[in-house]
């Protein structure tokens, strides 16, 4: 036994960047001789492999597969939604439309909050990492996304077009550095066993941790760093939920939350809809994943090779670069080094197909994150006082149906939010008063139309309605104050209306605007109890002053919309975020997002047409202009 310990020590010194705890040896149940052979094989292989000199090898067990299996069993409609979008992506990939649609070289910033869940240890220790440690880890992960050599990435790696930025405003509108410390020392099971969603006999469930701090998932991506993360299958490095569902956050073991660890990039890959490269591998039979249609089988990506999990197949516990992939009978072509793989190689590669799929999922499900204002130090002031009105106190069918409202744009109002989620209990959202995570109030002209645009929840067809309490009596008349009523609105489309206040509307006073999204066919009234969806309230003031002419508007403002040689021309004093063009009936003709310049032209080929152009700027300003071509 003494010789064993000396050899163990010597070999670890020659390979000191490998994670020590690849295996949890139980010397009471594993024969010493077999254990010795396996340990010597791993350590000697490590000592002679150049991969281990500069990079850390992670035995990276991920809990996402099992997590999503259980989640989909509980919320089968979310699995239906996921399958439907993947089928749509498959069609776009095969037609060539997906690559063409996503070629914009845009890098999308994702505001994050890292919750460091302490066990009573001092800040700066292994179970309560310092701010500097967390910042260095996140910066390293950004390097993985960007394909940086400083994060160990292969020069041929595709770029995942995302970048983590620490939130600068917390949910209470106070400054933050994006690191939130949760003291869980009062939970004995957490102190002794960490987090285990499968078995809480000696650990706590993740919901016990999120109950102590879960920031609005439509504005922040929540990352929890916990002392230990396990499941029935053993120790885990991390897990994350796929996008678009009723839960959305990531848990990370503190041992995997460090510079030189690719785990966070791996887990956020899942949060962008990426699967493991061995998706479909049968660990029981040892069969390779089916690959009849690479857009629908396996990991749903065509430029990743089908492969087995190298943790669970019968291959030796060594990097397989230069070896034969039994699923292709060819040499491994990078799959053994893919960030989304289970492998004993250092992970240093994303493929272009993975980047494309991740971007498509990002734009489908994470508009609220990439447009979140919490990465700015500027606090939005929505202070206003409204006449009281009826508000719902419950929802008829709580569950994970992803029905409700995900964005509202009207005048200066520009607000992204989550559709109804059972965990958040957000069937009613009052976005007036002290709300600071989006622009929720506006002033509109009395004698001209203003375009209202509402995006539905992420699944199922919706009915969308909106009301404005024009007479400020605290009630909503179903005839005279109903300003938007549209059915059959599905994710990816919008409900729109051009709203001109009536002559008898109260002016120069904040009025309540109510927006409702529910399952298509639901009998919706202003004061109903939501069936599956949401009710949201905003503030609107009607300006009694006459409109300035377009000439005066251009002279007096640095942001404007006009015609210019057959094109819509938009100029702003801040960068343009998005552009929406509607016909005279309010039907959306086209939209452009993430323009990110202060000037933009969009050609209009039709003639003898009246269009309404709505531009939203990065500083929150929104302007609307009617043009005739």
N, C-alpha and C positions, 0 to 999 in steps of 0.2 A: 504493500500500500504506500510506503514511503517513496519507492521508485516511481509509482504511478503519479503521485503528486508533483514530484520534481519534473517529470516529463511534461505534465500538463502545464506547469509554470513556464518551462523553457519554450515550448511551442507557442504558447499564447504571447510571449514576448516577441517572437519572430513574426507574429501575425496579430499585432495588438489592436487593429482596427475592427476585427470581426466581433460581432456581438457574442458575448460569452455564453449567454443562455440560449443556445440553439436547441438544446434538449434539456428537459428536466429529468435527470437520472434519479431513479428510485432504486437504491442499492439493495433494498429489501425484496424487490420483486424482479429485478433484472440481474441476470448472472454476471458476475464480475468479468468473466472471460469475454462474453459477447459485447458487453459495454466497452471494454478496453479496445477490442478490435474496431468498433464503430468510431470511437473517439479518435484513435490513432489515425484512422483513414481520413477523417475530416480534417484533423489538424495538420497532418503531413501534406495533404492536398493543398491546404491553405498556405502552408509555409513555402511551397514551390510555385504558387500562382501569383503572377504580377498584379492581378486584379485587386489583391488584398493589401498592397503596400500603401496605396493612397486613398482608397475608398472603403467605406464600411459596407459589409454584406449584411443584409437584413433577412432573417428568416421571417418573412412577412405574411403572417396569417391575418386575413382580413375577414371581418364578420359581415360584410355587406350582402353576400349571397344568401346566407341564412336569414339575415335581418329582413331582406326584401321578400323572401319566400313567405315569412310569417306575416309581413305587412300586407302583401297582396291577398293572403288568405282572409285577413280581416277586412280589407277594403278591395274586394274584387273589381269594383268599377274603376279603380286606379290602374289595375293591370290591363283592363280593356282599353283605357285611355292611352297607356304606354304602348300597347301593341298597335293601336290605330295610328299613332304618330310614327312609329317605326315602319309601318307599312307605307305611309306617305313618304317618308324619307327614302325607302327602297325605290319607290317609283321615280322620285326626283333624281336619285343617283343613277338609275338606269337610263334616264332620259338625258343626263348630262346637265340638268338644270340646277342641281344643288351646288356644284362647284362654281358655276357662273354666278349664282346668286350671292355667294359668300366671299367673292374675291374683292375685298376692300382693305386688307392689311390693317384693319382696326384692332387695337388692343383694348379690351374692355376691363375697366377697373371694378373690382369686387370689394365693397367695404366689408371688413370682417371685425368681429369681436372675439378675442381669445379669452375664454373663461378658464383661469387656472384654479383648479379645485384642490385646495390644500387639505392636509390631514392634521394640521396643527404644527407642522414643521416650520422652521424659520424660512422666510423668503430668501431664495438663492440656493436652497438645498434641493436634492433630487426630486422630492415630492411637492415642491413649491417653487418652481423655477423663477429666476429673476426676470425682470422686464428685458434686460439686455439679451438673455438667452432666448426669450420668445421672439424678440425683434430679429435676431440673427437667424433663427430658424425660418421665420416667414420670408426674410430676404433670400435665404438659400432656396426656398421653395419657388419663389418667383424666378430664380435662375433656372430651375428645372423646367418651368413653363416656357421660358424664353429660349431654351436650348443652350444655355450658357455653359462654356467649358469650366467656369469657376464652380459650377454646381455638378461637375462631373459628366455633363451630357455629351453624347457623341455629336460631332459636327454635322452629321447627316440627319439629326433628329428634327422632326417637324416642330413648329412652334404652336403651343396651345395659346390662343390669343387672349389670355386673361392675366391679370396682375392683382394680387392682394394689396389692399391699402387699409391701414388701420382706421377705424371710425374715429372721428374727431368730435362728434356730438353723441351723447348717450340718449336713451329714450325719454329722459326727463329734461332734455334740452341743455344739459350741462356739458362743459368741456370734458373730453376723455382722451386717453392715449390709445384706446382700443383694447386695453388689457383689463379684464374684470376679475378680481380675486374673490373666490367663493370659499368661505371657511366651512368645511364639512367635518370638522373635528368632533362635532356633537353627534355624529352618526357612527356608532361603534363598528357597524358592519362595513362602512366605507373605510375606516381607519385600518381595519384588519384585512379586508378582502377587496376593496375597490368597487368596481361596477361589473355586474353580471346580470343581463336581462333574462337569462335562462334559469338561473338558480340563485335566489336571493337568501339562501340559508345563511351564508357567510359573506354576503355582499349586498349592495343596494342596486335597485333598478335605476336605469338612466333617468326615468321620470322624476325620481327623488332629487336628482341633481338639477335637471332643467327647471324644476319647480322653484329652485333658489335663484334662478337667473336665466331667463330666455328672452333675449331682445327680439323685437319685431322681425320675423324672418323675411318679411318683404323688403326690409331696409338694411338688414345686417345678415351676413353669413356667420352663424354661431359655431365656434370650434371649442370643444371642451377637452382640456388636458387633465387626465385623471391618473392617480397613482398606479392603478392596475386595471386592466380590461380583460375580461374572460368570458367564455361561454361554455356550454356543455362540451364543446369539442376541444377546449383548452385555452391557452393564452392567446390574446388578440393584440395586434398592434393598433388597429383602428377599424372604424366603419363609417359609412355615410349613406344617406338615402338618395335614391335616384331623384331627379328633378320633377316638379309638377305635382307632387303628392301632398298629403295632409301633414306630413312631418318633414322637416328639412333642417338638418344639422349634422355635425360630425363629432364623433368621440375619438380621442387619441390617447393611447397609453403614454405616460411620460417618458418611458424608455425609447419610444419611437419619435419623440417630439424634439428633434435635435438636428443641428447642422450635420450634413452627410447622410441623413436619412431621407429616403424618397417617399415615405409613407403618406405624408400630407398631400403631396401631388397625386399619389395613387388614389387616395380617398376622394379628393376633389374631382379627379377623373370620373369616379362614380357619380358624384354630384352633378356632373355634366353629361350623365347618361352613358358613360363608357363602361363596358363589361370587362371581366377578366379575359385575357387572351385564350384561356382554356375553357371558356364558357361552352357547356355542352359535353364536356369530358365526363365519362362515367367512371368514377373511382372504384366502383364495385367490380365492374366487368373489365375495366382497363381500356374500354373502347375509346377511340379518338372522337372528337366532335364531328357531327354531321356537317358537311360543307357543300350541299347541293346548290344552294343559293347564298353566296357570301354576304348579300345585303339583308338576309333574314335568318340565316343560320349562325351558330357559334356566337362570336362577339359582335356580329352585324357589321364588321369592317372587312373590306376586300383586300387590303394590302397588309393585313396581319395574317401570318400563316396559322392554319389550324394546328393545335398542339395540346399536349397533355399538361396537367399540373405537374410541374417538376418536383413539387413537395410530396406528392402522393403516388406517383408512378414508381416503377421499379428501377429507374435510372440511379446511378451513384449520386451521392450528395456533393456534386461538384458542378461548376459552370460547364454548360454543354456547348459553348462556342466551338465550332470546328467539328462537332459531332453530328450524327444523323438524326433528323427529326423523324420518328417512326410514323407520324401522321402524314408526312409528305414523301418519305423515303429519300429526301434530299438533305444536304447540310442545313442546319438551322440558319435562317436568313435574317436574324435580328429579333425574332420572337422571344428567344431566351434572354434577351436584354431589355425587353419592353417594360416600361414603367407599370403597365397593368398586368404583368405576368407574375406567376408563382415560380420562382427560379432561384438558383444559387449563384447566378451571375449578378454583378452590379447592374442596376437598372439605369440605363442612360439613353432611352430611345422612346419617342412617340412617332407614329407614322402619320402621313398626311391624311389618310382616311380617318384616323382617330381624331385629328385636329378638326377636320370638316364636320364629322358627326358631333363633336363636342360643341362647336360653334353653332350648329343648327339647334341643338338642345338649349344652348344658352339663350339664343334669340327667341326661341319658342316659349321658354318657361321663366326666364330670369330678367325680363325687362325691368322689373321693379328694383332689382339689385343694381343693374348697370346704370340706372337713372336715379339711384338713391342720392339724396342730398347730404347724407351723414358723413361723407368724406370731406366735406367743407367745414371750415370753422365758422362760417356765417350762419347764424341762427335765424330761421325764417319766422317772421312775426305774423301770426294769423289772429291776433287779438281782436275779438269782436263780441258783441252781446246781441243775442237773437231772442225774439219772442218765443216762449215755450211752446212746444208742440208734442203730439203723441209720439211715443217711442216704443218699439217692441221690447218685451221683457223675456221672451223665450223664442225657441225655434221648434217647429213641429217634428222634424226628422234630423236630429244631429247625426253626423256621420262624415265620411270622407268622400263627398261627391264633387268637390272642387267647383261649386256653384257660387256665384256672387259677382263682385265687381273687382277688376284688377287695375283699372286706370280711369281717371276722369280728367278731361281737358275742356275748359270753358273760359274764354277770356284769359285772365292771368292764372286761373286755376290749373295746376298741373300736379296731379297726385297719383302715385302708384301705391297699391296696397295688395294684401293677400285676399283671395276669395275666402269664403267661409271655411274655417278649419276647427274641428271639434276641440283640439287642444287649446286653441286660442279663444274659443267661445265668442268669436267676433261676428255674430249675426247682426249686431248693430255697431256702427262706427260713427262717432261724432267728431268730425274733423274740423271743428270750429274752436274758438277760444285759444287755449294754450298749445294746441297741436303745432309741432315744429318740424315734422319730418316730410313735409311736402307743402306746396302752396295750395291753400284751401279757401281763399277768398278772392273776389274779383269785383271790379266795377265795369259795367257794360253800358253801352249807349242806349238811349230810349228809342231812338228813331231809326235804328239800323240793326240788321241781323248779326248775331254772334253765334258761332258754331259750337255746339256741344258734341263731344265725342266720348263715348263710353265703351270700354273694353270689358267683355264678360269674363267669367271664371274660365279655368283651363280645361274643362271638359263639359260635355253635354250642351245641347242647344238651350238658349236662354230666352226669357222675356225680359226686356229692359224697359223700365219706366223712369221718368223724372218729372218732378213738380217744382214750381217756384211759388212761394206764398206771396203772391203779388200784392194782396191787400193787408199783409202783415197781421192777420188775426189769429195766427197760430194753428190754422186749419188748412187743408189742401182740397180745393174744389176739384172733383174728378173731371169736370168739363172745362172750366176756364183757367185752371192752374196746372193742368197736365201738359207738359211741354215736349215730352218724348214718350213714344209708345211703339215699341218695335219687337216683333217676335222672331223666333228662329235664328237668333244671333249666336254663332258658334265661335270658338277660339280661333283667332286669326282674322276675324272680321270685327266690325264695330257697329254700334248703334249710333246714329248721328241725327242731328236736327239743327236747323237754323232758327234761332229764337229771337224774335222781336217783341219786346214787352208791349202790353196793351196800353192804350192811352190813359187808363185810370190806375195804372200801377203806382204804388207808393215809390217816391224817388228820394235819393240822398239818405236812405236808411238801410241798414243791413237786413236782408231778407233771407229766410231759410230756403235752400234748395235741397231737395231730397232725391237721391238716386237709388233705384232698387234693381237688383238682378236676382232672378229666381229661375227654377226649372221651367222650360217652355210648356205652356198650357196651364200654369198655375194662375189662379184668380188673384191678381195683385191689385191692391188698393193702397193708398198712402199710409193707412194706419193698420194694415194687416199684420198678422204674425207670420214671419218668414216660414216657408215650407222646407226648403233646402238651402236658401241663399242668404242674401244680405240687404241691409238698409244702410245707406251712408248719407250724412248731412254735411252741407257746405254753406258758405255765406256769399250772397250776391247783393251788390248795391247797384241801383240804376241811376245813371247820371242824367240829369235833366238838361244839361247843356247841349246846344246844337253841335253836330259833328263838324270838325274842321274839314276843309277841302283836302284832297290828296296833296295838292301843292303845299298847303300850309303844314300838313302833317310831315312831309319830307323836310321842309325847312326847319321845323321845330323839334324834330326827333331824329336820332341817329339810327333808329330801327324802322324799316318800312318795307312794304311790298309794292311793286309796280310792274308794268310791262316793259320789255326791252327787246326789240327786234324778234318778235315771235316767241319770246320766252317769259316765264315768270322770273322776276329778279327780286331777290331778298337780300337786304343788307341789315346788319345788326351791330350794336356796340359791344356785343358779346358773341361767342360762337353759336351757330345755329345747331340746335339739337335735333329737330325733326320738322318735316314739312308734310302737310296733308292738303290734298286738293279734292274738292267736292264739285259735283254739278249743281245746278240751280235747285234741284229737288233735295239736296243734302246727301246724295249717294256718293260714297267715297270712290274717287277715280284712281288715285294713286297716293302712295306715301313714301317718303324717304326718311330713314332714321340715321342717326350718328353721322350727320353731315360734317360737324366739327370745324367749320370755317365761318368767317364773319360775312362772307358774300357767297351767294349761290344762285345759279341759273338753272331753270328746268324748262326744256323746250315744250311748247304746246303745238301739236301738229294740227289739231282740229281748228276749224274756223266757224264763225257765227255761233259761238258758244259762250255762255256765261259760266264762269267758275268762281268758286270761293276758296281762297287760299288761306290756310292757317299755319303760322310758323311759331315754333316754340324754341326759345333761346336757353342757353346753358345757365343764365342768371335767373331763370324762372319766368321771364317776360314772355307773353304770348300776344301776337297780333294777328288780326284777321282782315282780309281785304277782298272785296268783290271786283273781278276783272272781266272784261268782255274782249274776246278775240275774234 
